[in-house]
Amino acid sequence: MAFLSKFIGAVGLILIALGVITKQRKSQDRYYLAGGLFLTIYSIYIKDVVFIILQMIFLMAAGYDLVKIDNNTKPNPKITKESHQKKIKNTLS
């Protein structure tokens, strides 16, 4: 069981490292969430309360960022092509 827990912790670190390397924000957050989950499982196994709390904060931050990105990428139905062009024209005038 000790090998399995260390393996889970190592997979978590690898996933977070992949998130750092990845250039796409959505993919980064998915790697962070998966890696954070693995590290949370590892920290629960080793019974490190401080690490568990920090991992929970990390998971919440990565989840919040993923949700925030999803909400920002949806098109705004109130903005039409014409209104956007009009806004640009008024700015240039």
C-alpha positions as CSV (number, residue, x, y, z in Angstrom):
1,M,0.0,0.0,0.0
2,A,2.9,2.4,0.6
3,F,4.1,2.0,-3.0
4,L,0.6,2.7,-4.3
5,S,0.3,5.9,-2.2
6,K,3.7,7.1,-3.4
7,F,2.7,6.3,-7.0
8,I,-0.5,8.3,-6.6
9,G,1.5,11.2,-5.2
10,A,4.0,11.0,-8.1
11,V,1.2,10.9,-10.7
12,G,-0.3,14.0,-9.0
13,L,3.1,15.9,-9.3
14,I,3.5,14.8,-12.9
15,L,0.0,16.1,-13.8
16,I,0.6,19.4,-12.2
17,A,4.0,19.7,-14.0
18,L,2.1,19.0,-17.3
19,G,-0.3,21.8,-16.4
20,V,2.7,24.2,-16.0
21,I,4.1,23.1,-19.4
22,T,0.7,23.3,-21.2
23,K,0.0,26.6,-22.8
24,Q,-3.8,26.3,-23.0
25,R,-5.6,27.7,-19.9
26,K,-8.4,25.2,-19.9
27,S,-6.0,22.2,-20.2
28,Q,-3.8,23.7,-17.5
29,D,-6.7,23.8,-15.0
30,R,-7.8,20.3,-15.9
31,Y,-4.2,19.0,-15.2
32,Y,-4.1,21.1,-12.0
33,L,-7.5,19.6,-10.8
34,A,-6.5,16.0,-11.6
35,G,-3.0,16.4,-10.1
36,G,-4.5,18.2,-7.0
37,L,-6.9,15.4,-6.6
38,F,-4.2,12.8,-6.7
39,L,-2.1,14.8,-4.2
40,T,-5.1,15.2,-1.9
41,I,-5.6,11.4,-1.9
42,Y,-1.9,11.0,-1.1
43,S,-2.0,13.6,1.7
44,I,-5.0,11.9,3.2
45,Y,-3.1,8.6,3.2
46,I,-0.1,10.1,4.9
47,K,-2.4,12.0,7.3
48,D,-0.8,15.3,6.9
49,V,-3.5,17.8,8.0
50,V,-1.6,20.9,6.7
51,F,-1.0,19.3,3.3
52,I,-4.7,18.2,3.1
53,I,-5.9,21.7,3.8
54,L,-3.5,23.2,1.3
55,Q,-4.5,20.7,-1.3
56,M,-8.2,21.6,-0.8
57,I,-7.4,25.2,-1.3
58,F,-5.4,24.4,-4.4
59,L,-8.3,22.3,-5.8
60,M,-10.8,25.2,-5.1
61,A,-8.5,27.7,-6.8
62,A,-8.1,25.5,-9.9
63,G,-11.8,24.7,-10.0
64,Y,-12.7,28.4,-9.7
65,D,-10.3,29.4,-12.5
66,L,-11.7,26.7,-14.8
67,V,-15.3,27.9,-14.1
68,K,-14.2,31.5,-14.6
69,I,-12.6,30.7,-17.9
70,D,-15.7,28.8,-19.1
71,N,-17.9,31.8,-18.2
72,N,-15.6,34.3,-20.0
73,T,-15.4,32.3,-23.2
74,K,-19.2,32.1,-23.8
75,P,-20.3,34.7,-26.3
76,N,-22.4,37.6,-25.0
77,P,-25.8,37.5,-26.8
78,K,-26.3,41.2,-26.2
79,I,-23.3,42.1,-28.4
80,T,-24.0,41.8,-32.1
81,K,-21.6,42.3,-34.9
82,E,-23.2,45.6,-35.8
83,S,-23.2,47.0,-32.3
84,H,-19.5,46.0,-31.9
85,Q,-18.6,47.8,-35.2
86,K,-20.6,50.8,-34.1
87,K,-18.7,50.9,-30.9
88,I,-15.4,50.7,-32.7
89,K,-16.5,53.5,-35.1
90,N,-17.5,55.8,-32.2
91,T,-14.1,55.1,-30.5
92,L,-12.2,56.1,-33.6
93,S,-14.2,59.3,-34.2
